[in-house]
Amino acid sequence: MSDRICLLLLAGFLGICTFFDVKNKRIPVALLAAGAAAGAGVCLLSGRPLSQSVVGLIPGVILLCISPISRGGVGAGDGVCTVIAGLFAGLYSYSVLLAALFAAAMIGGIWSLAKKKGRKWSLPFAPFLTGAALLLGITA
């Protein structure tokens, strides 16, 4: 299975997560569990070395560790989605996360200035992960 297909499958999964993240600001645990199972299947079928997928989990694990420290600034669902990205995309999970962080910072900064918001507002992160995975899947 090619990297392009893995990234596009990831974008599809993250697209479903985006719906819940935007609507409820929560991603259902059952959906995350199903995504992890699908990601594990893609990982096995991709033919890439298992070590690449394990290393691809690191960005998500870091976000999961930051989540309780940030007092809700980074949601646990965002961390789990990024862990799942590591299963689907292996080392591409770093690119997905960096592109999503860049886009979220740019749009969040612009939105914050335009709406004159303070520091106490939230921005769903799943849409940015989805966009990054889709963009990388198209260009891979």
Backbone bond lengths (Angstrom), bond angles and torsions (degrees), N, CA, C in turn:
res aa  C-N    CA-C-N  psi(-1)  N-CA   C-N-CA  omega(-1)  CA-C   N-CA-C  phi
1 M - - - 1.454 - - 1.530 107.43 -
2 S 1.324 116.51 131.79 1.458 120.31 -175.75 1.533 111.33 -78.32
3 D 1.327 114.75 161.65 1.468 120.67 177.22 1.519 110.84 -61.22
4 R 1.325 116.43 -36.61 1.466 120.72 -179.94 1.533 110.34 -60.33
5 I 1.305 116.83 -46.36 1.470 120.30 -179.77 1.526 110.42 -64.79
6 C 1.326 117.34 -41.90 1.471 121.04 178.41 1.526 110.87 -59.83
7 L 1.330 116.78 -43.62 1.465 120.66 -179.82 1.530 111.76 -68.15
8 L 1.322 117.13 -37.71 1.465 119.62 178.83 1.528 111.13 -70.24
9 L 1.327 117.38 -36.36 1.470 120.21 173.96 1.526 110.15 -64.01
10 L 1.326 116.21 -41.50 1.469 120.75 176.22 1.526 110.16 -60.11
11 A 1.333 117.40 -44.58 1.466 121.12 179.35 1.525 110.78 -60.74
12 G 1.318 117.40 -38.40 1.467 120.36 177.04 1.516 112.09 -63.00
13 F 1.324 116.22 -46.44 1.465 119.99 177.56 1.524 110.80 -61.95
14 L 1.322 116.57 -46.35 1.464 120.13 -178.81 1.527 111.51 -66.15
15 G 1.326 116.86 -28.63 1.458 120.10 175.79 1.520 111.51 -61.99
16 I 1.317 116.85 -40.14 1.466 120.90 176.09 1.533 109.78 -65.97
17 C 1.327 116.51 -42.36 1.474 120.43 177.01 1.525 110.89 -61.35
18 T 1.321 116.86 -36.39 1.464 121.24 179.89 1.522 111.11 -59.38
19 F 1.330 116.22 -42.52 1.460 120.19 179.68 1.531 110.60 -54.74
20 F 1.321 116.63 -48.59 1.471 120.58 -178.45 1.524 111.57 -71.66
21 D 1.331 117.17 -38.06 1.464 120.63 -178.43 1.529 110.96 -64.97
22 V 1.315 116.77 -40.84 1.466 120.31 179.98 1.525 110.33 -72.62
23 K 1.331 116.56 -43.21 1.464 120.58 -175.44 1.529 112.64 -73.15
24 N 1.332 117.15 -47.44 1.471 121.35 -171.27 1.518 114.68 -113.87
25 K 1.328 117.04 -8.16 1.472 122.17 -172.69 1.527 111.57 58.95
26 R 1.316 115.30 25.06 1.471 122.62 176.27 1.528 108.02 -146.46
27 I 1.315 115.31 146.28 1.460 121.12 175.96 1.523 106.66 -113.26
28 P 1.336 117.77 123.53 1.470 120.14 -176.35 1.534 112.69 -58.39
29 V 1.305 115.16 139.23 1.469 121.26 -179.84 1.524 110.40 -60.94
30 A 1.330 117.58 -38.45 1.465 120.42 179.71 1.527 111.05 -61.85
31 L 1.323 117.03 -38.27 1.457 120.79 177.43 1.526 110.76 -66.35
32 L 1.311 116.76 -41.44 1.466 120.57 178.34 1.525 111.00 -65.30
33 A 1.328 116.49 -39.14 1.473 120.05 177.89 1.526 110.64 -64.59
34 A 1.338 116.42 -42.81 1.466 120.00 177.93 1.530 110.43 -64.16
35 G 1.330 116.60 -39.47 1.458 120.59 177.64 1.516 112.43 -64.43
36 A 1.330 116.06 -38.02 1.467 119.59 178.04 1.531 110.33 -65.86
37 A 1.319 116.49 -40.57 1.469 119.95 178.41 1.529 110.62 -65.36
38 A 1.328 116.43 -43.44 1.464 120.06 178.06 1.521 110.34 -64.72
39 G 1.335 116.69 -41.21 1.464 120.63 178.44 1.517 111.96 -62.11
40 A 1.329 116.43 -39.70 1.468 119.93 177.34 1.525 110.67 -64.00
41 G 1.338 115.79 -39.66 1.466 119.46 177.20 1.518 111.86 -64.24
42 V 1.317 116.41 -44.11 1.469 120.57 177.85 1.522 109.97 -63.05
43 C 1.326 116.46 -39.84 1.464 121.43 178.38 1.529 110.45 -58.57
44 L 1.317 116.52 -44.65 1.463 120.38 -179.35 1.528 112.20 -70.17
45 L 1.333 116.61 -37.03 1.457 120.70 -177.51 1.524 113.45 -81.28
46 S 1.324 117.03 -16.28 1.467 120.39 -174.43 1.520 112.90 -69.95
47 G 1.317 116.60 -26.44 1.454 120.13 -178.89 1.517 114.40 82.31
48 R 1.338 117.15 0.88 1.460 118.73 178.60 1.529 108.52 -82.15
49 P 1.317 116.67 156.79 1.470 119.51 179.30 1.532 111.11 -60.43
50 L 1.300 116.66 141.51 1.456 122.18 179.63 1.523 111.16 -58.52
51 S 1.326 117.16 -32.19 1.466 120.80 -179.89 1.532 111.67 -60.72
52 Q 1.347 117.75 -34.11 1.466 120.27 178.22 1.524 110.96 -66.51
53 S 1.314 116.95 -38.42 1.463 119.56 178.38 1.522 110.69 -69.95
54 V 1.328 117.10 -38.56 1.462 120.14 179.04 1.524 109.85 -64.01
55 V 1.323 117.24 -44.45 1.461 120.65 177.88 1.534 109.72 -65.90
56 G 1.330 117.26 -31.58 1.452 121.54 177.99 1.519 113.90 -67.92
57 L 1.321 117.24 -16.61 1.468 121.42 178.29 1.529 112.61 -77.40
58 I 1.314 117.62 -19.64 1.471 122.34 -172.32 1.531 113.36 -57.26
59 P 1.342 120.34 -46.14 1.475 118.05 179.81 1.540 112.86 -57.68
60 G 1.318 116.60 -40.60 1.460 119.98 178.87 1.515 112.60 -67.05
61 V 1.323 116.50 -39.33 1.463 120.27 178.00 1.527 109.93 -63.48
62 I 1.330 116.12 -39.23 1.476 119.44 177.82 1.526 109.92 -63.02
63 L 1.342 117.47 -44.88 1.472 119.65 177.78 1.526 111.51 -62.07
64 L 1.321 117.29 -38.78 1.471 120.04 177.38 1.527 111.13 -63.06
65 C 1.317 117.38 -35.84 1.469 120.67 178.01 1.528 111.38 -72.01
66 I 1.330 116.68 -33.77 1.460 120.99 179.52 1.529 111.36 -73.34
67 S 1.316 117.41 -29.68 1.471 122.06 -174.13 1.530 113.94 -51.81
68 P 1.332 120.50 -53.66 1.472 118.20 -179.46 1.525 113.16 -69.94
69 I 1.315 116.88 -29.27 1.461 120.92 179.44 1.526 110.81 -69.77
70 S 1.328 116.42 -35.10 1.469 120.63 -176.34 1.530 113.16 -81.76
71 R 1.315 117.38 -0.08 1.468 122.97 179.08 1.528 111.62 51.58
72 G 1.317 115.60 49.70 1.456 120.32 176.47 1.509 114.76 92.36
73 G 1.314 118.04 -5.39 1.458 120.32 177.55 1.517 111.49 -63.55
74 V 1.308 115.75 -37.45 1.460 122.70 173.68 1.515 105.71 -117.30
75 G 1.319 116.10 119.87 1.461 119.63 -178.45 1.519 111.83 -77.52
76 A 1.323 115.89 150.22 1.460 120.51 177.80 1.525 110.57 -63.24
77 G 1.323 117.11 -33.91 1.461 120.46 177.87 1.516 112.17 -61.74
78 D 1.329 116.48 -35.63 1.461 120.46 176.64 1.527 110.43 -64.22
79 G 1.314 115.91 -41.26 1.461 120.16 177.42 1.516 111.88 -64.75
80 V 1.321 116.74 -43.49 1.467 120.44 179.70 1.524 110.14 -65.13
81 C 1.337 117.47 -41.59 1.470 120.09 177.00 1.523 110.97 -60.16
82 T 1.314 117.32 -36.68 1.461 120.63 179.76 1.525 110.75 -73.50
83 V 1.326 117.68 -34.18 1.471 120.01 173.04 1.529 109.48 -62.32
84 I 1.321 115.83 -45.11 1.462 120.58 179.08 1.529 110.14 -62.40
85 A 1.328 117.27 -35.93 1.472 120.86 176.00 1.522 110.22 -59.19
86 G 1.326 116.70 -36.90 1.463 120.23 176.89 1.515 112.03 -63.65
87 L 1.336 116.96 -36.62 1.466 119.93 177.20 1.522 110.86 -66.91
88 F 1.327 116.28 -45.94 1.457 120.44 -178.63 1.528 112.20 -69.59
89 A 1.334 116.41 -45.62 1.461 120.49 -165.66 1.517 115.30 -111.23
90 G 1.325 118.67 -5.36 1.459 119.77 -179.98 1.515 111.64 61.02
91 L 1.315 116.30 -128.39 1.460 120.97 -176.82 1.532 112.65 -67.26
92 Y 1.321 117.65 -20.48 1.466 120.34 176.87 1.525 111.76 -65.30
93 S 1.329 117.93 -14.41 1.463 119.70 179.86 1.531 110.94 -62.06
94 Y 1.332 117.03 -29.10 1.466 119.90 176.56 1.529 110.25 -65.17
95 S 1.326 116.20 -44.71 1.462 120.45 178.59 1.517 111.50 -65.03
96 V 1.324 116.44 -40.71 1.464 120.56 178.41 1.523 109.78 -60.52
97 L 1.327 116.70 -48.23 1.465 120.16 -178.21 1.528 111.49 -65.02
98 L 1.318 117.78 -44.95 1.464 119.76 -178.82 1.529 111.68 -63.93
99 A 1.324 117.34 -41.58 1.467 120.22 178.33 1.526 110.36 -65.44
100 A 1.322 117.11 -40.62 1.469 120.91 179.40 1.524 110.83 -66.32
101 L 1.326 117.65 -42.43 1.462 120.76 178.54 1.528 111.30 -63.08
102 F 1.319 116.27 -42.15 1.458 120.12 179.25 1.529 110.82 -62.41
103 A 1.331 116.45 -48.15 1.464 120.53 -179.60 1.524 111.31 -63.37
104 A 1.325 117.00 -43.06 1.469 120.32 179.61 1.520 111.33 -64.29
105 A 1.322 117.24 -39.96 1.467 120.46 178.91 1.526 110.64 -65.03
106 M 1.324 116.53 -42.71 1.463 119.89 -179.64 1.531 111.13 -66.29
107 I 1.307 117.16 -51.32 1.466 120.70 -177.82 1.523 110.61 -68.16
108 G 1.317 117.19 -41.65 1.460 120.27 177.50 1.519 112.46 -61.88
109 G 1.326 116.72 -41.14 1.458 120.15 178.52 1.518 112.17 -65.63
110 I 1.314 115.90 -43.90 1.467 119.88 178.63 1.520 110.80 -64.32
111 W 1.333 115.75 -44.24 1.465 120.30 -179.21 1.529 110.56 -64.28
112 S 1.308 115.81 -41.20 1.460 120.49 179.93 1.526 111.25 -62.38
113 L 1.314 116.72 -42.71 1.469 120.32 178.45 1.526 111.81 -68.98
114 A 1.320 116.60 -40.77 1.462 120.48 -177.50 1.525 111.82 -69.21
115 K 1.306 117.02 -38.63 1.468 121.55 -177.83 1.525 112.40 -93.95
116 K 1.327 116.30 -2.29 1.468 121.79 -178.21 1.531 111.07 51.79
117 K 1.312 114.23 47.56 1.461 120.71 179.15 1.519 109.30 -83.75
118 G 1.326 115.49 152.74 1.453 120.57 173.80 1.516 109.76 -84.14
119 R 1.295 116.82 -157.31 1.464 121.29 -179.06 1.516 112.73 -86.89
120 K 1.313 118.95 -8.04 1.465 122.07 -174.08 1.525 111.90 -100.73
121 W 1.296 117.30 62.76 1.446 121.34 173.59 1.518 107.35 -143.02
122 S 1.313 115.88 159.92 1.460 118.49 -175.35 1.523 110.56 -121.70
123 L 1.304 114.25 155.60 1.451 123.18 179.95 1.521 107.02 -132.50
124 P 1.328 118.28 122.31 1.465 118.81 178.92 1.532 110.54 -63.50
125 F 1.311 116.30 136.72 1.462 120.97 -174.35 1.526 112.60 -96.51
126 A 1.331 117.79 -23.97 1.469 120.88 -178.47 1.525 112.74 -57.05
127 P 1.345 120.03 -38.40 1.468 117.68 177.95 1.530 113.19 -60.68
128 F 1.305 116.75 -33.57 1.462 120.36 179.92 1.526 110.73 -73.14
129 L 1.328 116.35 -38.20 1.469 119.53 174.85 1.525 110.06 -63.23
130 T 1.339 116.44 -41.46 1.464 120.81 179.58 1.520 110.80 -61.64
131 G 1.318 115.94 -48.69 1.457 120.09 -179.67 1.517 112.41 -61.18
132 A 1.325 115.97 -41.47 1.470 120.13 179.62 1.526 110.95 -64.92
133 A 1.333 117.13 -44.65 1.462 120.19 179.62 1.533 110.89 -64.40
134 L 1.319 116.54 -40.30 1.457 120.68 179.40 1.535 110.72 -65.48
135 L 1.323 116.52 -46.01 1.458 120.50 178.89 1.525 111.42 -60.79
136 L 1.324 116.27 -45.63 1.464 119.71 179.56 1.528 111.33 -67.53
137 G 1.342 116.13 -35.31 1.463 119.21 177.93 1.511 112.29 -65.95
138 I 1.308 117.00 -36.24 1.464 120.98 179.05 1.519 111.12 -72.46
139 T 1.331 116.51 -38.00 1.468 119.77 -175.01 1.530 113.85 -92.98
140 A 1.316 118.71 -7.91 1.482 121.09 -176.89 1.508 112.05 -67.66
